[in-house]
């Protein structure tokens, strides 16, 4: 099957977009995202996708190489006649000022820029932003790498699905396609005499030199773990994709059950502001432990932010507010991540900011 056909099938089967959907393509200039741009342009021409836009974010982490990446993407967008949204941010300086992780700050700024660019793309298309999609170029290789990374360091409920085809407005239409297939696609396009962009060395995409290093966890998995696994199973990507999709189906079912549990047995202190706290009623503790873990993780994510990494210890600390029988453990109090207080009495288990807990105690 042609790569563009695989992408089109994924879009249709997963409901990622339709012929009216404005689609913002996140393009770094690497092989995967460069292929995404060519493929999306092909599908737009076939009436599969609505108006397109290209977003390139220059993180200013690699000096002249980063500027060359931006120049390459500018040429690519011009070749394909797709509007370009170029954004530059000094991620290194920002991370230093905040005391944060460079990769986490880069991701946050990248998706912040994506939200702004998608809003503008939808405005130009006279479509509500809720109808737009953001396409990233994550591949079956990226998903397999996530699977192995989580196998090494551990993960929570649903973690072994590794990546979602859709997460809000962010869509991954190439999750069924391997990186080698995308690079072959670029080579075949050039061999066929179709218009392509080349960098100063004649390459069909920009190569990030940091990808070759193994001092970063993902690069280690990419260059050391996955190749060895492929030696044992040449069809590793297809095998893992099937496995992860089976896990995802079961994960979706359990998540729906966990959400139903939250709706029936949990009450937000301030419904318009989840960060204010949540009370888990006595009936909440009667559910099976696997559902309790999922429900508590979802509640903590709502309180701490969607990008928060919910610690297993925090989930278990909340569940410890109930006896094994499911009855709230009166007098139980503890502190978990995000400086949240967890307390229990006969009315249930309450999760709230420590400041709110202390204020209640003082009033009492």
Secondary structure as the mmCIF struct_conf table of DSSP 4:
data_model
#
loop_
_struct_conf.conf_type_id
_struct_conf.id
_struct_conf.beg_label_comp_id
_struct_conf.beg_label_asym_id
_struct_conf.beg_label_seq_id
_struct_conf.end_label_comp_id
_struct_conf.end_label_asym_id
_struct_conf.end_label_seq_id
HELX_RH_AL_P HELX_RH_AL_P1 UNK A 3 UNK A 14
TURN_TY1_P TURN_TY1_P1 UNK A 15 UNK A 15
TURN_TY1_P TURN_TY1_P2 UNK A 19 UNK A 20
STRN STRN1 UNK A 23 UNK A 26
BEND BEND1 UNK A 29 UNK A 30
HELX_RH_AL_P HELX_RH_AL_P2 UNK A 31 UNK A 45
TURN_TY1_P TURN_TY1_P3 UNK A 46 UNK A 47
BEND BEND2 UNK A 48 UNK A 49
STRN STRN2 UNK A 52 UNK A 58
BEND BEND3 UNK A 60 UNK A 62
TURN_TY1_P TURN_TY1_P4 UNK A 63 UNK A 63
HELX_RH_AL_P HELX_RH_AL_P3 UNK A 64 UNK A 80
TURN_TY1_P TURN_TY1_P5 UNK A 81 UNK A 81
STRN STRN3 UNK A 83 UNK A 88
HELX_RH_AL_P HELX_RH_AL_P4 UNK A 91 UNK A 98
TURN_TY1_P TURN_TY1_P6 UNK A 99 UNK A 99
HELX_RH_AL_P HELX_RH_AL_P5 UNK A 102 UNK A 124
TURN_TY1_P TURN_TY1_P7 UNK A 125 UNK A 126
HELX_RH_3T_P HELX_RH_3T_P1 UNK A 129 UNK A 131
STRN STRN4 UNK A 133 UNK A 135
HELX_RH_AL_P HELX_RH_AL_P6 UNK A 140 UNK A 153
TURN_TY1_P TURN_TY1_P8 UNK A 157 UNK A 158
HELX_RH_3T_P HELX_RH_3T_P2 UNK A 159 UNK A 161
BEND BEND4 UNK A 165 UNK A 165
STRN STRN5 UNK A 166 UNK A 167
TURN_TY1_P TURN_TY1_P9 UNK A 168 UNK A 169
STRN STRN6 UNK A 170 UNK A 171
TURN_TY1_P TURN_TY1_P10 UNK A 173 UNK A 176
BEND BEND5 UNK A 177 UNK A 177
HELX_RH_AL_P HELX_RH_AL_P7 UNK A 179 UNK A 191
TURN_TY1_P TURN_TY1_P11 UNK A 192 UNK A 193
TURN_TY1_P TURN_TY1_P12 UNK A 200 UNK A 201
BEND BEND6 UNK A 202 UNK A 202
BEND BEND7 UNK A 204 UNK A 205
HELX_RH_3T_P HELX_RH_3T_P3 UNK A 209 UNK A 212
BEND BEND8 UNK A 214 UNK A 216
HELX_RH_AL_P HELX_RH_AL_P8 UNK A 217 UNK A 220
HELX_RH_PI_P HELX_RH_PI_P1 UNK A 221 UNK A 225
HELX_RH_AL_P HELX_RH_AL_P9 UNK A 226 UNK A 232
TURN_TY1_P TURN_TY1_P13 UNK A 234 UNK A 235
HELX_RH_AL_P HELX_RH_AL_P10 UNK A 236 UNK A 265
STRN STRN7 UNK A 266 UNK A 268
BEND BEND9 UNK A 269 UNK A 270
TURN_TY1_P TURN_TY1_P14 UNK A 271 UNK A 272
HELX_RH_3T_P HELX_RH_3T_P4 UNK A 274 UNK A 276
STRN STRN8 UNK A 278 UNK A 280
HELX_RH_3T_P HELX_RH_3T_P5 UNK A 282 UNK A 286
BEND BEND10 UNK A 287 UNK A 287
HELX_RH_AL_P HELX_RH_AL_P11 UNK A 289 UNK A 304
TURN_TY1_P TURN_TY1_P15 UNK A 306 UNK A 307
HELX_RH_AL_P HELX_RH_AL_P12 UNK A 312 UNK A 319
TURN_TY1_P TURN_TY1_P16 UNK A 320 UNK A 321
STRN STRN9 UNK A 322 UNK A 322
TURN_TY1_P TURN_TY1_P17 UNK A 324 UNK A 325
BEND BEND11 UNK A 326 UNK A 326
STRN STRN10 UNK A 328 UNK A 328
TURN_TY1_P TURN_TY1_P18 UNK A 330 UNK A 331
STRN STRN11 UNK A 333 UNK A 336
HELX_RH_3T_P HELX_RH_3T_P6 UNK A 337 UNK A 339
STRN STRN12 UNK A 340 UNK A 345
TURN_TY1_P TURN_TY1_P19 UNK A 346 UNK A 347
STRN STRN13 UNK A 348 UNK A 353
HELX_RH_AL_P HELX_RH_AL_P13 UNK A 354 UNK A 363
#
